Amino acid sequence: MNVYVETNFVLELVFQQEQFVSCEQILQLSEAGRIKLAIPAYSLAEPHEKLNRQAKSRREIQQILDTELRQLARTASYTTRINSIQDIANLLVQSNLDESQRFVHYRDRLLKNTEVIPLTADILTEAAIYEEPYDLSSQDALVYASVISHLRHNQPTVACFLNRNSRDFDSPDIVNELSKFNCRMIPRFDHGYDFIQSQLQS
């Protein structure tokens, strides 16, 4: 069974968001050899860029906080309240470190147990074609073109495309095109895990 995931699958794991337990379970199924997990190469590069942007933003906030805290510390009536605000500044620093470490951890696991769909010239060309008729962003078009290309070349008997971009991918045209390759579009990772389990048990 082929299971396709995209950028938000990685972000869900790294940021430990609401559906990360299902994502972890899906990854474990791939590690156990029970499913074939595939991810576009772009979807492994994009989270790193997002982490870098977010880390830079948090560092800037932390620097502003530090400056303001030093100023407030000069006022006697504020000194007892400084510690709680300092905890926020420390949290910003720690969160950057934690998320960076989790990204490396999950990237390594994905590289070992997931088929990475390479970003080829053909996929770049096809992505540009998908943008306007399917109203996809350039990033989503790259992901979608990668999935379609892999489906076209592998023709699995059962497959699903799991994502969190329901507003972008959950359109009748996309759902119909995926279904031609026996691939179901599922816009939640927890629902995707349930579907995978039902297929494995049938």
Secondary structure, DSSP 8 states (H G I E B T S, - for coil): -EEE--HHHHHHHHHT-TTHHHHHHHHHHHHTTSSEEEEETHHHHHHHHHHHHHHHHHHHHHHHHHHHHHHHTTSGGGGGGHHHHHHHHHHHHHHHHHHHHHHHHHHHHHHHHSEEE---HHHHHHHHHHHHHHT--HHHHHHHHHHHHHHHHH--SSEEEE-S-HHHH-SHHHHHHHHTTTEEEES-HHHHHHHHHHHHH-
